């Protein structure tokens, strides 16, 4: 967990406090036979555009940029 948090802080540009997700992530790791966890954060620049231009336009843009 500490390594993941450290690596995220080193390369993450979104600025999320992933420590808040610690319990969820630890639960998923403890139950890895039953839980398949896939996740990520869209860059904040695109999240802001969703708010301004709408979800559909930004989903298309995000797909084009290989974010999703």
N, CA and C atoms as a LAMMPS dump frame, in Angstrom:
ITEM: TIMESTEP
0
ITEM: NUMBER OF ATOMS
204
ITEM: BOX BOUNDS ff ff ff
-5.0000000000000000e+02 5.0000000000000000e+02
-5.0000000000000000e+02 5.0000000000000000e+02
-5.0000000000000000e+02 5.0000000000000000e+02
ITEM: ATOMS id mol type element x y z
1 1 1 N 0.824 -1.183 0
2 1 2 C 0 0 0
3 1 3 C 0.873 1.255 0
4 2 1 N 1.879 1.269 0.859
5 2 2 C 2.752 2.444 0.95
6 2 3 C 3.481 2.687 -0.363
7 3 1 N 3.91 1.61 -1.016
8 3 2 C 4.605 1.749 -2.297
9 3 3 C 3.666 2.325 -3.352
10 4 1 N 2.421 1.847 -3.394
11 4 2 C 1.46 2.352 -4.363
12 4 3 C 1.211 3.84 -4.142
13 5 1 N 1.024 4.238 -2.886
14 5 2 C 0.778 5.643 -2.571
15 5 3 C 1.974 6.489 -2.979
16 6 1 N 3.167 6.019 -2.7
17 6 2 C 4.381 6.739 -3.055
18 6 3 C 4.521 6.884 -4.571
19 7 1 N 4.256 5.806 -5.293
20 7 2 C 4.353 5.853 -6.752
21 7 3 C 3.298 6.772 -7.346
22 8 1 N 2.089 6.731 -6.796
23 8 2 C 1.043 7.63 -7.295
24 8 3 C 1.448 9.087 -7.074
25 9 1 N 1.965 9.397 -5.916
26 9 2 C 2.379 10.766 -5.63
27 9 3 C 3.503 11.218 -6.557
28 10 1 N 4.354 10.28 -6.974
29 10 2 C 5.473 10.614 -7.849
30 10 3 C 5.027 10.869 -9.288
31 11 1 N 4.016 10.132 -9.768
32 11 2 C 3.637 10.263 -11.172
33 11 3 C 2.236 10.824 -11.391
34 12 1 N 1.384 10.804 -10.375
35 12 2 C 0.004 11.265 -10.542
36 12 3 C -0.068 12.762 -10.744
37 13 1 N -0.881 13.175 -11.689
38 13 2 C -1.062 14.608 -11.945
39 13 3 C -2.423 15.111 -11.474
40 14 1 N -3.274 14.202 -11.015
41 14 2 C -4.641 14.562 -10.663
42 14 3 C -4.752 15.192 -9.282
43 15 1 N -3.82 14.854 -8.401
44 15 2 C -3.837 15.423 -7.063
45 15 3 C -4.845 14.803 -6.109
46 16 1 N -5.309 13.608 -6.403
47 16 2 C -6.261 12.941 -5.521
48 16 3 C -5.565 12.433 -4.262
49 17 1 N -6.296 12.401 -3.19
50 17 2 C -5.785 11.861 -1.933
51 17 3 C -6.171 10.39 -1.879
52 18 1 N -5.33 9.531 -2.449
53 18 2 C -5.704 8.12 -2.549
54 18 3 C -5.651 7.398 -1.218
55 19 1 N -5.106 8.033 -0.214
56 19 2 C -5.122 7.429 1.121
57 19 3 C -6.569 7.214 1.571
58 20 1 N -7.482 8.049 1.096
59 20 2 C -8.896 7.896 1.439
60 20 3 C -9.472 6.587 0.921
61 21 1 N -8.829 5.993 -0.072
62 21 2 C -9.295 4.75 -0.658
63 21 3 C -8.624 3.525 -0.029
64 22 1 N -7.802 3.739 0.982
65 22 2 C -7.017 2.663 1.591
66 22 3 C -7.881 1.468 2.001
67 23 1 N -8.959 1.699 2.725
68 23 2 C -9.79 0.577 3.2
69 23 3 C -10.378 -0.202 2.036
70 24 1 N -10.846 0.498 1.028
71 24 2 C -11.413 -0.161 -0.141
72 24 3 C -10.349 -0.993 -0.855
73 25 1 N -9.174 -0.422 -1.042
74 25 2 C -8.098 -1.13 -1.731
75 25 3 C -7.604 -2.337 -0.93
76 26 1 N -7.488 -2.166 0.368
77 26 2 C -7.067 -3.293 1.207
78 26 3 C -8.114 -4.401 1.207
79 27 1 N -9.386 -4.02 1.249
80 27 2 C -10.464 -5.019 1.189
81 27 3 C -10.393 -5.785 -0.134
82 28 1 N -10.18 -5.076 -1.233
83 28 2 C -10.082 -5.727 -2.535
84 28 3 C -8.89 -6.679 -2.577
85 29 1 N -7.771 -6.257 -2.003
86 29 2 C -6.582 -7.122 -1.996
87 29 3 C -6.82 -8.367 -1.141
88 30 1 N -7.459 -8.204 0.001
89 30 2 C -7.734 -9.338 0.883
90 30 3 C -8.726 -10.324 0.272
91 31 1 N -9.542 -9.833 -0.641
92 31 2 C -10.572 -10.669 -1.265
93 31 3 C -10.369 -10.782 -2.771
94 32 1 N -9.109 -10.873 -3.188
95 32 2 C -8.784 -10.834 -4.612
96 32 3 C -9.373 -11.994 -5.41
97 33 1 N -9.752 -13.08 -4.732
98 33 2 C -10.393 -14.186 -5.449
99 33 3 C -11.833 -13.854 -5.848
100 34 1 N -12.467 -12.932 -5.127
101 34 2 C -13.851 -12.567 -5.408
102 34 3 C -13.989 -11.191 -6.053
103 35 1 N -12.969 -10.353 -5.944
104 35 2 C -13.083 -8.968 -6.408
105 35 3 C -12.043 -8.701 -7.484
106 36 1 N -12.497 -8.173 -8.596
107 36 2 C -11.596 -7.712 -9.65
108 36 3 C -11.729 -6.191 -9.674
109 37 1 N -10.687 -5.512 -9.283
110 37 2 C -10.726 -4.059 -9.154
111 37 3 C -9.958 -3.423 -10.304
112 38 1 N -10.646 -2.583 -11.058
113 38 2 C -10.038 -1.84 -12.15
114 38 3 C -10.413 -0.384 -11.924
115 39 1 N -9.438 0.494 -11.918
116 39 2 C -9.774 1.888 -11.673
117 39 3 C -8.707 2.835 -12.157
118 40 1 N -9.058 4.07 -12.16
119 40 2 C -8.136 5.115 -12.559
120 40 3 C -8.822 6.461 -12.441
121 41 1 N -8.073 7.487 -12.677
122 41 2 C -8.604 8.842 -12.615
123 41 3 C -8.418 9.522 -13.959
124 42 1 N -9.458 10.117 -14.448
125 42 2 C -9.334 10.932 -15.645
126 42 3 C -8.633 12.231 -15.234
127 43 1 N -7.754 12.753 -16.061
128 43 2 C -7.067 13.992 -15.698
129 43 3 C -8.06 15.122 -15.389
130 44 1 N -7.722 15.946 -14.445
131 44 2 C -8.616 17.03 -14.026
132 44 3 C -8.972 17.975 -15.165
133 45 1 N -8.048 18.162 -16.099
134 45 2 C -8.363 19.051 -17.222
135 45 3 C -9.573 18.543 -17.983
136 46 1 N -9.674 17.223 -18.145
137 46 2 C -10.826 16.659 -18.843
138 46 3 C -12.069 16.644 -17.962
139 47 1 N -11.895 16.44 -16.694
140 47 2 C -13.043 16.487 -15.783
141 47 3 C -13.68 17.881 -15.809
142 48 1 N -12.849 18.907 -15.855
143 48 2 C -13.37 20.278 -15.931
144 48 3 C -14.107 20.507 -17.247
145 49 1 N -13.573 19.939 -18.328
146 49 2 C -14.245 20.083 -19.623
147 49 3 C -15.598 19.379 -19.637
148 50 1 N -15.714 18.256 -18.921
149 50 2 C -17.004 17.567 -18.821
150 50 3 C -18.031 18.504 -18.213
151 51 1 N -17.604 19.222 -17.203
152 51 2 C -18.524 20.154 -16.553
153 51 3 C -18.935 21.282 -17.507
154 52 1 N -18.031 21.719 -18.362
155 52 2 C -18.321 22.831 -19.277
156 52 3 C -19.006 22.392 -20.565
157 53 1 N -18.527 21.301 -21.164
158 53 2 C -18.976 20.921 -22.505
159 53 3 C -19.921 19.732 -22.54
160 54 1 N -20.049 19.049 -21.422
161 54 2 C -20.954 17.904 -21.377
162 54 3 C -20.228 16.579 -21.436
163 55 1 N -20.894 15.594 -20.921
164 55 2 C -20.307 14.259 -20.784
165 55 3 C -20.021 13.596 -22.124
166 56 1 N -20.974 13.647 -23.044
167 56 2 C -20.817 12.948 -24.315
168 56 3 C -19.604 13.434 -25.107
169 57 1 N -19.418 14.747 -25.18
170 57 2 C -18.284 15.312 -25.915
171 57 3 C -16.963 14.902 -25.289
172 58 1 N -16.913 14.867 -23.983
173 58 2 C -15.652 14.538 -23.317
174 58 3 C -15.365 13.05 -23.279
175 59 1 N -16.396 12.23 -23.29
176 59 2 C -16.159 10.788 -23.402
177 59 3 C -15.517 10.505 -24.754
178 60 1 N -16.021 11.127 -25.808
179 60 2 C -15.438 10.954 -27.136
180 60 3 C -13.979 11.416 -27.138
181 61 1 N -13.71 12.573 -26.578
182 61 2 C -12.351 13.104 -26.513
183 61 3 C -11.432 12.192 -25.695
184 62 1 N -11.941 11.678 -24.588
185 62 2 C -11.154 10.797 -23.718
186 62 3 C -10.815 9.486 -24.414
187 63 1 N -11.742 8.975 -25.206
188 63 2 C -11.484 7.756 -25.982
189 63 3 C -10.413 8.023 -27.022
190 64 1 N -10.513 9.17 -27.698
191 64 2 C -9.525 9.529 -28.706
192 64 3 C -8.12 9.667 -28.119
193 65 1 N -8.033 10.107 -26.869
194 65 2 C -6.737 10.281 -26.214
195 65 3 C -6.304 9.029 -25.453
196 66 1 N -7.079 7.938 -25.598
197 66 2 C -6.784 6.643 -24.988
198 66 3 C -6.787 6.686 -23.461
199 67 1 N -7.621 7.574 -22.876
200 67 2 C -7.787 7.577 -21.416
201 67 3 C -8.765 6.507 -20.98
202 68 1 N -9.734 6.217 -21.855
203 68 2 C -10.714 5.168 -21.547
204 68 3 C -10.926 4.318 -22.769
